[in-house]
Amino acid sequence: MLVDYVDKHRYDVTDEHERKPLLTTKQGRPAKMTIQRNIYAMTRACYYTNEYPHDRIIEECEAVGECKTASKCLSSRSSHAPRCGSATKNLNDGLPEEMASDRMDMSPEVLREHHNVQNEENKRELQHQFVDSQ
């Protein structure tokens, strides 16, 4: 699926540091607001199912249509969830907290307080791996 996106939809652009971002627009990296608006739109239940679970008629729903109104849907989610998931996956994969926070462009404190949703089992497993490697 990711390969399909890169092959068919990713614009061949580089940023000011000569990096090739995964998510792109014709102008380069998308703005944070663009990403947030698209996540709201893609997490609406009707986006995938063409059904609406909130006792509304799709044709009359204010959240259907333009991306800028998608956040009004009761099913839509903010960009916080994928950001938490990405941060937690990095930590579960063994990336040190300092590196994960730098990669996610947040302080280690913000990572710990708001974006790390590791469960206790994952934390224990990583601690055992660290101790065993010493």
C-alpha positions in Angstrom: 0.0 0.0 0.0 2.8 2.4 0.9 4.7 1.4 -2.3 1.5 2.2 -4.3 1.3 5.6 -2.7 4.9 6.4 -3.5 4.6 5.1 -7.1 1.3 6.8 -7.9 0.8 9.8 -5.7 4.0 11.0 -4.2 5.4 14.1 -5.9 9.1 13.9 -6.6 10.2 16.9 -4.4 12.9 17.5 -1.9 12.9 19.9 1.1 15.3 22.6 2.0 17.7 20.0 3.4 17.7 17.9 0.2 15.6 15.2 2.0 12.7 13.5 0.1 9.7 13.6 2.4 7.2 10.8 2.2 4.1 13.0 2.3 4.3 15.6 -0.4 2.3 18.2 -2.3 3.3 19.9 -5.6 4.9 22.6 -3.5 6.9 20.2 -1.2 6.0 19.1 2.3 2.3 19.6 3.2 1.5 22.1 5.9 0.5 20.7 9.4 -3.0 22.0 8.8 -3.2 20.1 5.5 -2.3 16.9 7.2 -4.7 17.5 10.1 -7.5 18.3 7.7 -6.9 15.2 5.6 -6.8 12.9 8.7 -10.1 14.3 9.9 -11.6 13.6 6.4 -10.1 10.1 6.1 -11.3 9.0 9.6 -15.0 9.7 9.0 -16.9 6.5 8.9 -18.7 7.4 5.7 -15.3 8.0 3.9 -14.8 4.2 3.6 -18.3 2.7 4.0 -20.5 5.2 2.3 -22.8 4.7 5.4 -23.3 7.1 8.2 -23.6 5.7 11.7 -24.8 8.9 13.4 -28.5 9.1 12.4 -27.8 11.7 9.7 -28.5 11.6 6.0 -25.1 11.6 4.2 -26.3 14.1 1.6 -27.3 16.6 4.3 -24.3 16.1 6.6 -22.2 19.2 7.1 -19.0 17.0 7.6 -19.3 15.4 4.1 -17.8 17.0 1.1 -15.1 19.5 1.6 -12.2 18.5 3.8 -12.4 21.7 5.8 -15.7 20.6 7.5 -14.7 17.0 8.1 -13.8 17.7 11.8 -17.5 18.2 12.4 -18.1 14.5 12.0 -18.6 12.5 15.2 -16.4 9.7 13.8 -13.5 11.8 12.7 -10.3 11.8 14.7 -7.5 14.3 15.0 -3.9 13.8 14.0 -3.0 13.0 17.6 -3.7 9.3 17.2 -1.4 8.6 14.3 1.3 10.7 15.9 1.0 8.7 19.2 1.0 5.5 17.3 4.1 6.5 15.4 5.9 7.6 18.5 5.0 4.5 20.4 6.1 2.2 17.5 9.5 3.9 17.4 9.8 3.3 21.2 8.6 -0.3 21.0 11.1 -0.9 18.2 13.9 0.1 20.6 14.6 3.7 19.4 15.9 5.6 22.4 13.5 8.2 23.7 15.8 11.2 22.8 16.0 10.0 19.2 12.3 9.3 19.0 11.4 12.7 20.3 13.8 14.3 17.9 12.4 12.3 15.0 8.9 13.4 16.0 10.0 17.0 16.5 8.9 17.2 20.1 10.6 17.4 23.5 11.2 14.2 25.4 8.8 15.5 28.1 6.0 16.0 25.6 6.7 12.5 24.2 6.5 11.0 27.6 3.4 13.0 28.7 1.3 13.0 25.6 2.4 10.6 22.9 3.9 7.5 24.5 1.1 4.9 24.8 3.4 1.9 25.4 1.8 -0.7 27.6 3.6 -2.1 30.6 4.4 -5.4 28.8 6.2 -3.5 26.0 8.1 -1.5 28.5 9.2 -4.6 30.5 10.3 -6.4 27.4 12.4 -3.5 26.2 14.0 -3.2 29.7 14.8 -7.0 29.6 16.4 -6.6 26.1 18.4 -3.6 27.3 19.7 -5.5 30.5 20.5 -8.6 28.4 22.5 -6.7 25.9 24.8 -5.2 28.6 
